[in-house]
């Protein structure tokens, strides 16, 4: 794969000659997945995608989303991409990576420009975007998403398209999602070792939501919680805009560790107990039901660990409940108030544990459902569960947006400014700004 030119251009429309395919690589604590979409996989009639090839393997060299073993992670990445290539029948040289690494954070940036009582023009919108970009200051962090939240004209708030409106001032809110610069550099180096071009980085909680949420949920308000092996992340949406991103370095693997410690069994035994018998809510007869697990260590004379199922639940439930409560409290402290009608959707592999949905209902005091990839209808059963929302959502984002205020290629350079606004950069013209606005508003 090394030495070939990338076949993916994130700045071009999927299906153009510059973007014959999209390869999405999801790097997680427990698994890695690669989804490949060819140009004819974009189905504009119903806004779905057809995935041409899927590969998934157990993750290596990754802890809590962070790469801790370059060689091991690079080998696993190579294997999962090769599997997807074989299934799709096409070679891949560049990938778009979804990850929850690097302590994901979101930041709001606001900019205001004077209109002089004239109608809002494309040039005014481009000026506002440029001014907002110039205000982004994130030392030691890498912006990976720059998304418009809302426009305002004087007292009119939450305007989707302010063009031709009249007022004295135009205001723009941008949401910037960032990750630690060190995490980004580690990811970039690992892709080099795997002989793959890093075409862009997207936040896994963002793409998971794009795959799992329905249109009405994004419009009326939704909290999407992505429960992975090493991290639990969340996104808040309203009015079809991303409002907030939250991240915790706690996931399903921490539940496994709690079981191993609490029941004195091996990690493999703990994972088996969790998968086959684990639950975050009480069930009937669990006091009388006994479970067996292998002992820790290699003593052949040691007998199996025998515990009542109620003890397993008493280990799992506090960890899951604490994680959800911390997430809820952080969202509140971030100034995000969830409206009474805001829905809650769970994704990620750890969300499939029995009782997690019921526990989330209790913590958030509202209905909760389990989310799966909504607009990739032809996925095989093995790749259509909640654990694959991030990979599927990466393809949906490439096909349908939301488009960024700054291109993926420019975000890769880290330093962004007013010159990156549509129509304001080198060689930029207002026509290019108008094209960007048509695709985003």
PyMOL commands that set and color helices and strands:
alter all, ss='L'
color gray80, all
select helices_A, chain A and resi 39-41+70-88+122-134+181-193+204-212+215-220+252-262+267-277+309-333+349-352+356-364+381-383+386-400+408-411+418-420+430-440
alter helices_A, ss='H'
color red, helices_A
select strands_A, chain A and resi 21-27+31-38+42-43+48-49+53-58+62-63+66-67+94-99+105-114+141-153+156-159+169-180+197-203+222-227+232-238+241-248+290-293+305-308+343-347+368-370
alter strands_A, ss='S'
color yellow, strands_A
deselect
rebuild
show_as cartoon
